[in-house]
Amino acid sequence: MAVDPARQNEGVGTALIAELATRLVTAGNRVLIVETSSLEGYTATQAFYAALGFTREARIRDFYEDGNDKIVLWKRLGG
């Protein structure tokens, strides 16, 4: 997921995740997994997901390239 930088901090990303979660629960899913980069430029992304209740599930070292790990985040859906 990506939100145009000009529209960030307006609730767009939160609304997208909320709609996705609703659709996933309706389809019978129990968890939502997202991934992001470990690079410093993705600190705000990690904080965004943490604020929505996601927890860090895994870190896969050097996944994207040397020094750029994959961060896997997890959230239970539907209570």
Residue pairs with C-beta under 8 A, 6 or more apart in sequence:
1 13
1 16
1 17
1 34
3 12
3 13
3 16
13 48
14 52
17 32
17 52
20 32
21 32
21 75
21 77
24 32
24 77
25 77
25 78
29 77
30 76
30 77
30 78
31 74
31 75
31 76
31 77
32 54
32 74
32 75
32 77
33 57
33 72
33 73
33 74
34 49
34 54
34 72
34 73
34 75
35 70
35 71
35 72
35 73
36 42
36 45
36 46
36 49
36 70
36 71
36 73
37 45
37 64
37 68
37 69
37 70
37 71
38 59
38 68
38 69
38 70
38 71
39 68
42 71
46 71
46 73
49 73
49 75
50 73
52 75
53 75
54 73
54 74
54 75
55 73
55 74
55 75
56 71
56 72
56 73
56 74
57 72
57 73
57 74
58 70
58 71
58 72
59 69
59 70
59 71
59 72
60 69
60 70
60 72
61 69
62 68
62 69
63 69
63 70
64 70
